[in-house]
Amino acid sequence: MPPCNRLTGKVAIVTGASRGIGRAIALRFAEEGARIVVNYRDRTAEADAVVDAIRQAGGEALAIAADVSRGADVRRLVDATVDRFGRIDVLVNDAGVMVAKGLFETTEDDWDQTIDVNLKGAYLCSKAVAPVMIDQTGGTIINISSNSGLYHPSAMRFTEYVVSKAGLNGLTKAMALALGPYVTVNAICPGWIRTDMVEAIEPEVQQRILDETALHRWGTPDDVASSAVFLASGEAAFITGELLIVAGGRGMH
């Protein structure tokens, strides 16, 4: 669909925006008129490329390195955004990791990293932007969760990841209650999206995933980005505390 300027005037932070779903969301938000903070941790060149693409298309963007699992980094990210743009209208918690190991092959460090980035990171970022949004009497938080957090059996392969996303779904609902009436909080639960994170999955498992998907195709980052644009726009102003499944019919409830 052509851009409709649905986010004109808004300022959006997208965590984990140097690649994959976060990158697609940052680019789509910019096409819709938002000013973008591209958050990343290590991938400086990739984050700069996203910023350059936005600027070349006539948009405004800024890359800020921050580890979302560290409170001091998150505060610096939020402060730098307000210093540059004066407000924060949308936060997309996309930063995430997945350890592609079975239960007995994972370590305590694998658990800590996954929970710290996927769940604690979303908590820290949301808590940091919330006062800004409340002072503005308006704002939107979008958590990028997963279909695996909804207990679809064949999606529950990686324990730490599943737990982090199930927790993120609970965080979404708890924060929706805590931050109303001015801030909406929703989650997108993608099915299997074709990014480099899924390349480690065995070919036979990949085929089973496609067989279980009603639309018989992989999702794309743009499929998720379209849903994020909707939730960030005024069209979703009366939606909060919801889990939007974007999975091509896989794991229908």
DOTORGU-667766 format. One line per field, with one value per atom (N, C-alpha, C): x, y, z; residue in three letters; atom name. Coordinates in steps of 0.2 Angstrom, whole numbers, plus 5000, padded with zeros to 4 digits. Layout:
% DOTORGU-667766
east = [X ...] $
north = [Y ...] $
up = [Z ...] $
residu = [ALA ...] $
atome = [CA ...] $
END
This chain:
% DOTORGU-667766
east = [5004 5000 5004 5002 5006 5006 5011 5010 5004 5002 4996 4997 5003 5005 5001 5000 4997 5000 5007 5011 5015 5012 5015 5015 5021 5022 5024 5024 5025 5033 5035 5042 5042 5046 5045 5052 5053 5059 5058 5062 5062 5068 5067 5073 5075 5081 5083 5082 5083 5080 5086 5091 5097 5095 5091 5090 5083 5081 5075 5068 5064 5058 5058 5063 5064 5066 5070 5072 5066 5062 5056 5051 5050 5046 5048 5055 5058 5057 5058 5057 5050 5045 5038 5036 5038 5036 5038 5044 5047 5043 5041 5037 5030 5028 5021 5022 5028 5029 5032 5034 5036 5044 5046 5053 5056 5061 5063 5070 5070 5076 5077 5083 5085 5089 5087 5091 5094 5100 5104 5109 5112 5117 5124 5125 5132 5133 5127 5128 5127 5133 5133 5132 5136 5135 5128 5125 5118 5113 5114 5110 5111 5117 5118 5115 5115 5112 5104 5101 5094 5093 5097 5096 5097 5102 5103 5098 5095 5089 5083 5082 5076 5078 5084 5086 5085 5088 5088 5081 5076 5069 5065 5069 5066 5064 5065 5063 5069 5067 5072 5073 5079 5081 5087 5088 5094 5096 5102 5104 5107 5105 5107 5109 5115 5117 5115 5112 5110 5108 5111 5109 5102 5097 5090 5090 5094 5094 5098 5100 5104 5100 5098 5094 5098 5104 5108 5108 5108 5108 5101 5096 5089 5088 5090 5089 5092 5098 5102 5098 5096 5092 5086 5082 5076 5078 5083 5085 5087 5091 5094 5088 5083 5077 5073 5072 5068 5073 5079 5084 5083 5083 5083 5076 5071 5065 5059 5061 5056 5050 5049 5044 5045 5041 5041 5034 5031 5025 5024 5029 5028 5035 5034 5040 5038 5043 5042 5048 5046 5050 5052 5057 5058 5064 5069 5075 5074 5078 5077 5082 5083 5088 5084 5087 5084 5090 5090 5095 5093 5095 5092 5095 5094 5096 5090 5091 5086 5087 5082 5082 5089 5091 5097 5103 5103 5109 5110 5105 5106 5109 5112 5115 5112 5114 5111 5112 5118 5119 5115 5113 5108 5101 5099 5093 5093 5098 5099 5099 5103 5103 5096 5093 5086 5081 5081 5076 5078 5084 5086 5085 5086 5085 5077 5074 5067 5062 5063 5058 5060 5065 5068 5069 5071 5072 5066 5061 5054 5052 5052 5050 5054 5061 5064 5063 5062 5061 5054 5049 5042 5041 5045 5044 5048 5053 5057 5053 5049 5046 5039 5036 5029 5028 5033 5032 5031 5035 5035 5028 5026 5020 5014 5014 5009 5009 5015 5015 5012 5013 5010 5002 5000 4993 4992 4997 4996 5002 5002 5007 5005 5010 5008 5015 5014 5019 5017 5022 5020 5026 5024 5029 5029 5035 5035 5036 5031 5031 5032 5028 5029 5023 5021 5016 5018 5025 5027 5025 5024 5022 5015 5011 5004 5003 5008 5008 5006 5008 5006 5012 5010 5014 5021 5020 5026 5030 5028 5032 5036 5035 5038 5044 5049 5055 5060 5061 5066 5064 5065 5062 5063 5069 5070 5066 5066 5063 5055 5052 5045 5043 5047 5046 5046 5051 5052 5046 5044 5038 5031 5030 5024 5024 5030 5031 5029 5032 5030 5023 5019 5012 5009 5011 5008 5010 5016 5019 5014 5012 5008 5002 4998 4992 4993 4998 4999 5000 5004 5006 5000 4996 4990 4985 4985 4981 4984 4991 4994 4995 4995 4996 4990 4985 4979 4977 4973 4970 4974 4980 4984 4988 4991 4995 4992 4992 4990 4996 4995 5000 4997 5000 4998 5004 5003 5009 5007 5012 5011 5014 5011 5013 5014 5020 5021 5022 5020 5022 5029 5031 5038 5039 5044 5045 5052 5053 5059 5064 5068 5074 5080 5085 5091 5091 5086 5086 5083 5079 5076 5081 5087 5091 5094 5094 5097 5092 5086 5081 5082 5082 5083 5078 5080 5076 5069 5069 5063 5058 5061 5056 5054 5058 5055 5049 5050 5045 5038 5039 5033 5030 5034 5031 5026 5029 5025 5019 5019 5014 5008 5010 5005 5002 5005 5003 4997 4992 4986 4988 4992 4993 4999 5002 5008 5013 5015 5021 5024 5030 5034 5031 5031 5029 5035 5034 5040 5040 5046 5046 5041 5040 5035 5028 5026 5020 5019 5024 5024 5023 5027 5028 5021 5017 5010 5006 5006 5002 5005 5011 5014 5011 5011 5009 5002 4997 4991 4990 4994 4993 4996 5001 5004 5000 4995 4991 4985 4981 4975 4969 4970 4965 4964 4970 4970 4969 4966 4966 4962 4957 4953 4955 4961 4964 4970 4969 4975 4974 4980 4980 4979 4980 4978 4984 4984 4989 4987 4990 4988 4992 4989 4993 4994 5000 5002 5006 5002 5005 5003 4999 4997 4992 4989 4984 4988 4994 4997 4995 4993 4992 4985 4980 4974 4971 4968 4964 4957] $
north = [4994 5000 5006 5012 5018 5021 5025 5028 5033 5034 5038 5044 5045 5050 5049 5043 5041 5043 5044 5045 5052 5056 5063 5066 5069 5073 5069 5062 5058 5056 5055 5053 5046 5042 5034 5032 5028 5024 5017 5014 5007 5004 4999 4996 4990 4988 4983 4984 4990 4993 4992 4989 4989 4983 4979 4973 4970 4966 4962 4966 4963 4967 4974 4975 4982 4987 4985 4989 4990 4985 4986 4991 4990 4995 5002 5003 5010 5013 5009 5012 5013 5009 5010 5016 5017 5022 5029 5029 5035 5037 5031 5033 5036 5034 5037 5043 5046 5053 5054 5048 5049 5050 5054 5054 5049 5046 5039 5039 5036 5034 5027 5026 5019 5016 5012 5010 5003 5002 4996 4995 4989 4988 4988 4984 4983 4984 4984 4984 4991 4995 5002 5003 4999 5001 4999 4994 4993 4998 5000 5006 5012 5014 5020 5019 5013 5012 5013 5011 5013 5020 5024 5031 5034 5032 5035 5034 5028 5026 5031 5032 5036 5044 5046 5053 5054 5049 5049 5050 5047 5047 5053 5058 5064 5064 5059 5058 5061 5060 5062 5056 5055 5049 5050 5046 5047 5040 5038 5031 5032 5028 5029 5021 5020 5014 5014 5008 5007 5000 4997 4990 4990 4988 4989 4985 4981 4977 4980 4986 4990 4997 4998 5004 5010 5011 5017 5019 5013 5014 5016 5013 5015 5022 5025 5032 5036 5034 5039 5039 5033 5033 5037 5037 5041 5049 5050 5057 5060 5056 5059 5060 5056 5056 5063 5064 5070 5076 5076 5082 5083 5078 5079 5081 5078 5079 5082 5082 5086 5082 5075 5071 5064 5060 5053 5050 5049 5047 5039 5036 5028 5025 5020 5015 5008 5006 4999 4995 4990 4986 4979 4980 4975 4971 4974 4971 4964 4959 4952 4948 4942 4937 4930 4925 4918 4913 4909 4904 4898 4896 4890 4883 4882 4876 4872 4866 4862 4864 4862 4863 4861 4855 4853 4855 4859 4861 4869 4872 4879 4880 4886 4887 4893 4894 4899 4906 4907 4913 4914 4908 4909 4911 4908 4911 4918 4920 4927 4932 4930 4935 4935 4930 4930 4934 4932 4936 4943 4945 4952 4956 4953 4957 4957 4951 4951 4954 4953 4954 4960 4960 4966 4972 4971 4977 4980 4977 4980 4983 4980 4983 4990 4990 4996 5001 5000 5005 5008 5003 5006 5010 5008 5012 5019 5019 5025 5030 5028 5032 5034 5030 5031 5038 5041 5048 5053 5052 5057 5057 5051 5050 5053 5051 5054 5061 5064 5072 5075 5071 5073 5071 5068 5065 5061 5057 5052 5049 5043 5039 5031 5028 5021 5017 5011 5006 5000 4997 4991 4986 4981 4975 4970 4968 4963 4957 4953 4947 4941 4935 4930 4925 4922 4916 4911 4910 4905 4906 4913 4915 4913 4911 4909 4902 4898 4891 4886 4888 4884 4878 4872 4867 4866 4866 4866 4872 4877 4883 4884 4879 4880 4876 4877 4873 4876 4882 4885 4888 4885 4887 4894 4896 4903 4908 4907 4912 4912 4906 4905 4909 4908 4911 4918 4921 4928 4931 4928 4930 4930 4924 4924 4929 4930 4936 4943 4944 4950 4951 4945 4946 4948 4945 4948 4955 4957 4964 4968 4966 4971 4972 4967 4968 4972 4971 4974 4981 4983 4990 4994 4990 4993 4996 4992 4994 5000 4999 5004 5011 5011 5017 5020 5017 5021 5026 5032 5032 5035 5037 5041 5037 5031 5027 5020 5019 5012 5007 5001 4996 4990 4988 4982 4978 4971 4967 4964 4963 4959 4953 4947 4941 4938 4939 4936 4928 4925 4918 4918 4913 4913 4918 4922 4928 4926 4927 4925 4931 4930 4934 4929 4932 4928 4924 4926 4922 4915 4914 4907 4903 4906 4901 4896 4896 4891 4885 4886 4880 4875 4869 4863 4863 4861 4862 4858 4852 4848 4852 4856 4860 4866 4869 4874 4872 4866 4863 4862 4859 4858 4865 4870 4876 4879 4878 4880 4876 4869 4865 4867 4870 4871 4878 4882 4889 4889 4892 4892 4895 4900 4904 4901 4896 4892 4896 4901 4905 4908 4910 4913 4920 4923 4930 4934 4940 4945 4950 4953 4959 4964 4965 4970 4968 4962 4960 4962 4962 4964 4972 4975 4982 4985 4982 4985 4985 4980 4979 4984 4986 4991 4998 4999 5006 5007 5002 5002 5003 5000 5001 5007 5010 5017 5022 5021 5026 5028 5033 5035 5030 5026 5021 5016 5015 5010 5014 5020 5023 5020 5016 5012 5005 5004 4997 4997 4993 4993 4986 4983 4977 4971 4972 4966 4963 4957 4953 4952 4955 4954 4949 4944 4938 4939 4939 4940 4934 4928 4922 4918 4921 4917 4912 4912 4906 4901 4901 4896 4897 4891 4891 4895 4894 4898 4896 4900 4899 4899] $
up = [5000 5000 5000 4996 4996 5003 5005 5012 5012 5018 5019 5024 5026 5031 5037 5039 5046 5052 5051 5057 5057 5053 5052 5059 5060 5067 5073 5072 5078 5078 5084 5085 5088 5084 5086 5088 5093 5095 5093 5089 5087 5089 5094 5097 5092 5092 5087 5080 5078 5072 5066 5068 5062 5057 5059 5054 5055 5051 5052 5052 5057 5058 5061 5065 5067 5062 5057 5052 5047 5046 5042 5045 5051 5055 5055 5056 5056 5049 5043 5037 5035 5037 5036 5040 5046 5050 5047 5044 5041 5035 5031 5025 5027 5033 5035 5038 5039 5041 5048 5051 5058 5058 5063 5064 5068 5066 5069 5073 5079 5082 5081 5078 5076 5082 5086 5091 5089 5091 5090 5096 5096 5101 5098 5093 5090 5083 5079 5072 5069 5070 5069 5061 5057 5050 5047 5050 5048 5050 5056 5059 5055 5053 5049 5042 5040 5033 5033 5039 5040 5040 5044 5044 5038 5034 5027 5023 5023 5018 5020 5026 5028 5026 5027 5025 5018 5014 5007 5004 5008 5006 5008 5011 5014 5021 5024 5031 5036 5043 5048 5053 5054 5058 5062 5067 5071 5074 5074 5076 5083 5088 5095 5097 5099 5102 5109 5111 5118 5119 5124 5126 5130 5128 5131 5138 5139 5145 5151 5149 5154 5156 5162 5163 5162 5163 5161 5154 5150 5142 5140 5143 5141 5143 5149 5151 5146 5144 5139 5132 5130 5124 5124 5129 5130 5131 5135 5135 5129 5125 5119 5114 5114 5109 5111 5117 5119 5118 5119 5118 5110 5106 5099 5096 5098 5095 5099 5106 5110 5113 5110 5112 5110 5113 5111 5110 5104 5103 5103 5100 5099 5101 5105 5106 5104 5100 5097 5100 5105 5108 5104 5099 5095 5096 5100 5101 5104 5101 5104 5102 5106 5104 5105 5101 5102 5102 5107 5107 5104 5099 5095 5098 5104 5107 5111 5112 5116 5123 5127 5135 5138 5137 5140 5137 5132 5129 5131 5133 5135 5142 5143 5149 5153 5159 5163 5160 5157 5153 5147 5144 5138 5141 5147 5150 5151 5155 5157 5151 5146 5140 5137 5136 5133 5137 5143 5147 5148 5149 5149 5143 5137 5131 5130 5129 5126 5131 5138 5142 5147 5150 5154 5150 5144 5139 5138 5136 5135 5141 5147 5153 5154 5154 5155 5150 5144 5139 5140 5141 5142 5148 5153 5160 5159 5155 5154 5149 5144 5140 5143 5147 5150 5153 5157 5160 5154 5149 5143 5140 5139 5135 5139 5146 5150 5151 5151 5151 5145 5139 5133 5132 5137 5137 5131 5128 5123 5121 5119 5117 5115 5112 5110 5111 5114 5115 5111 5107 5103 5105 5108 5109 5104 5101 5096 5100 5101 5104 5099 5100 5096 5096 5091 5091 5096 5097 5102 5109 5111 5117 5119 5114 5115 5115 5116 5118 5112 5106 5100 5101 5101 5103 5099 5092 5088 5088 5091 5091 5097 5102 5109 5109 5104 5104 5108 5109 5113 5119 5125 5131 5133 5133 5136 5131 5125 5120 5122 5122 5124 5130 5135 5142 5141 5138 5137 5133 5128 5124 5128 5132 5136 5141 5144 5149 5146 5140 5136 5135 5133 5133 5139 5145 5151 5153 5151 5152 5148 5142 5138 5141 5144 5147 5154 5158 5164 5163 5158 5156 5153 5149 5147 5152 5157 5163 5167 5168 5172 5169 5162 5158 5155 5155 5153 5158 5155 5149 5143 5145 5139 5135 5137 5133 5132 5125 5123 5123 5125 5125 5121 5116 5112 5110 5108 5106 5099 5095 5089 5090 5088 5089 5082 5079 5073 5073 5067 5066 5064 5060 5058 5052 5053 5049 5046 5039 5036 5037 5043 5044 5046 5047 5048 5054 5059 5065 5064 5059 5057 5053 5051 5046 5050 5057 5061 5062 5060 5061 5055 5057 5053 5047 5041 5035 5036 5039 5040 5045 5050 5054 5050 5046 5042 5037 5035 5030 5034 5041 5045 5046 5048 5049 5043 5037 5031 5031 5032 5031 5037 5042 5047 5046 5041 5040 5035 5036 5032 5025 5025 5019 5015 5018 5015 5013 5016 5015 5021 5021 5026 5027 5033 5034 5032 5031 5029 5035 5036 5040 5038 5032 5030 5032 5033 5035 5042 5046 5053 5053 5049 5049 5048 5043 5041 5048 5052 5058 5063 5063 5068 5066 5059 5057 5059 5059 5061 5068 5072 5080 5082 5078 5080 5077 5073 5070 5074 5073 5076 5075 5070 5068 5074 5078 5083 5090 5090 5097 5102 5101 5106 5107 5105 5106 5111 5116 5121 5124 5126 5130 5125 5119 5114 5111 5109 5106 5099 5094 5087 5084 5082 5079 5072 5069 5062 5060 5059 5058 5052 5047 5041 5043 5049 5050 5054 5056 5060 5067 5070 5077 5079 5074 5075 5082 5086 5092 5091] $
residu = [MET MET MET PRO PRO PRO PRO PRO PRO CYS CYS CYS ASN ASN ASN ARG ARG ARG LEU LEU LEU THR THR THR GLY GLY GLY LYS LYS LYS VAL VAL VAL ALA ALA ALA ILE ILE ILE VAL VAL VAL THR THR THR GLY GLY GLY ALA ALA ALA SER SER SER ARG ARG ARG GLY GLY GLY ILE ILE ILE GLY GLY GLY ARG ARG ARG ALA ALA ALA ILE ILE ILE ALA ALA ALA LEU LEU LEU ARG ARG ARG PHE PHE PHE ALA ALA ALA GLU GLU GLU GLU GLU GLU GLY GLY GLY ALA ALA ALA ARG ARG ARG ILE ILE ILE VAL VAL VAL VAL VAL VAL ASN ASN ASN TYR TYR TYR ARG ARG ARG ASP ASP ASP ARG ARG ARG THR THR THR ALA ALA ALA GLU GLU GLU ALA ALA ALA ASP ASP ASP ALA ALA ALA VAL VAL VAL VAL VAL VAL ASP ASP ASP ALA ALA ALA ILE ILE ILE ARG ARG ARG GLN GLN GLN ALA ALA ALA GLY GLY GLY GLY GLY GLY GLU GLU GLU ALA ALA ALA LEU LEU LEU ALA ALA ALA ILE ILE ILE ALA ALA ALA ALA ALA ALA ASP ASP ASP VAL VAL VAL SER SER SER ARG ARG ARG GLY GLY GLY ALA ALA ALA ASP ASP ASP VAL VAL VAL ARG ARG ARG ARG ARG ARG LEU LEU LEU VAL VAL VAL ASP ASP ASP ALA ALA ALA THR THR THR VAL VAL VAL ASP ASP ASP ARG ARG ARG PHE PHE PHE GLY GLY GLY ARG ARG ARG ILE ILE ILE ASP ASP ASP VAL VAL VAL LEU LEU LEU VAL VAL VAL ASN ASN ASN ASP ASP ASP ALA ALA ALA GLY GLY GLY VAL VAL VAL MET MET MET VAL VAL VAL ALA ALA ALA LYS LYS LYS GLY GLY GLY LEU LEU LEU PHE PHE PHE GLU GLU GLU THR THR THR THR THR THR GLU GLU GLU ASP ASP ASP ASP ASP ASP TRP TRP TRP ASP ASP ASP GLN GLN GLN THR THR THR ILE ILE ILE ASP ASP ASP VAL VAL VAL ASN ASN ASN LEU LEU LEU LYS LYS LYS GLY GLY GLY ALA ALA ALA TYR TYR TYR LEU LEU LEU CYS CYS CYS SER SER SER LYS LYS LYS ALA ALA ALA VAL VAL VAL ALA ALA ALA PRO PRO PRO VAL VAL VAL MET MET MET ILE ILE ILE ASP ASP ASP GLN GLN GLN THR THR THR GLY GLY GLY GLY GLY GLY THR THR THR ILE ILE ILE ILE ILE ILE ASN ASN ASN ILE ILE ILE SER SER SER SER SER SER ASN ASN ASN SER SER SER GLY GLY GLY LEU LEU LEU TYR TYR TYR HIS HIS HIS PRO PRO PRO SER SER SER ALA ALA ALA MET MET MET ARG ARG ARG PHE PHE PHE THR THR THR GLU GLU GLU TYR TYR TYR VAL VAL VAL VAL VAL VAL SER SER SER LYS LYS LYS ALA ALA ALA GLY GLY GLY LEU LEU LEU ASN ASN ASN GLY GLY GLY LEU LEU LEU THR THR THR LYS LYS LYS ALA ALA ALA MET MET MET ALA ALA ALA LEU LEU LEU ALA ALA ALA LEU LEU LEU GLY GLY GLY PRO PRO PRO TYR TYR TYR VAL VAL VAL THR THR THR VAL VAL VAL ASN ASN ASN ALA ALA ALA ILE ILE ILE CYS CYS CYS PRO PRO PRO GLY GLY GLY TRP TRP TRP ILE ILE ILE ARG ARG ARG THR THR THR ASP ASP ASP MET MET MET VAL VAL VAL GLU GLU GLU ALA ALA ALA ILE ILE ILE GLU GLU GLU PRO PRO PRO GLU GLU GLU VAL VAL VAL GLN GLN GLN GLN GLN GLN ARG ARG ARG ILE ILE ILE LEU LEU LEU ASP ASP ASP GLU GLU GLU THR THR THR ALA ALA ALA LEU LEU LEU HIS HIS HIS ARG ARG ARG TRP TRP TRP GLY GLY GLY THR THR THR PRO PRO PRO ASP ASP ASP ASP ASP ASP VAL VAL VAL ALA ALA ALA SER SER SER SER SER SER ALA ALA ALA VAL VAL VAL PHE PHE PHE LEU LEU LEU ALA ALA ALA SER SER SER GLY GLY GLY GLU GLU GLU ALA ALA ALA ALA ALA ALA PHE PHE PHE ILE ILE ILE THR THR THR GLY GLY GLY GLU GLU GLU LEU LEU LEU LEU LEU LEU ILE ILE ILE VAL VAL VAL ALA ALA ALA GLY GLY GLY GLY GLY GLY ARG ARG ARG GLY GLY GLY MET MET MET HIS HIS HIS] $
atome = [N CA C N CA C N CA C N CA C N CA C N CA C N CA C N CA C N CA C N CA C N CA C N CA C N CA C N CA C N CA C N CA C N CA C N CA C N CA C N CA C N CA C N CA C N CA C N CA C N CA C N CA C N CA C N CA C N CA C N CA C N CA C N CA C N CA C N CA C N CA C N CA C N CA C N CA C N CA C N CA C N CA C N CA C N CA C N CA C N CA C N CA C N CA C N CA C N CA C N CA C N CA C N CA C N CA C N CA C N CA C N CA C N CA C N CA C N CA C N CA C N CA C N CA C N CA C N CA C N CA C N CA C N CA C N CA C N CA C N CA C N CA C N CA C N CA C N CA C N CA C N CA C N CA C N CA C N CA C N CA C N CA C N CA C N CA C N CA C N CA C N CA C N CA C N CA C N CA C N CA C N CA C N CA C N CA C N CA C N CA C N CA C N CA C N CA C N CA C N CA C N CA C N CA C N CA C N CA C N CA C N CA C N CA C N CA C N CA C N CA C N CA C N CA C N CA C N CA C N CA C N CA C N CA C N CA C N CA C N CA C N CA C N CA C N CA C N CA C N CA C N CA C N CA C N CA C N CA C N CA C N CA C N CA C N CA C N CA C N CA C N CA C N CA C N CA C N CA C N CA C N CA C N CA C N CA C N CA C N CA C N CA C N CA C N CA C N CA C N CA C N CA C N CA C N CA C N CA C N CA C N CA C N CA C N CA C N CA C N CA C N CA C N CA C N CA C N CA C N CA C N CA C N CA C N CA C N CA C N CA C N CA C N CA C N CA C N CA C N CA C N CA C N CA C N CA C N CA C N CA C N CA C N CA C N CA C N CA C N CA C N CA C N CA C N CA C N CA C N CA C N CA C N CA C N CA C N CA C N CA C N CA C N CA C N CA C N CA C N CA C N CA C N CA C N CA C N CA C N CA C N CA C N CA C N CA C N CA C N CA C N CA C N CA C N CA C N CA C N CA C N CA C N CA C N CA C N CA C N CA C N CA C N CA C N CA C N CA C N CA C N CA C N CA C N CA C N CA C N CA C N CA C N CA C N CA C N CA C N CA C N CA C N CA C N CA C N CA C N CA C N CA C N CA C N CA C N CA C N CA C N CA C N CA C N CA C N CA C N CA C N CA C N CA C N CA C] $
END
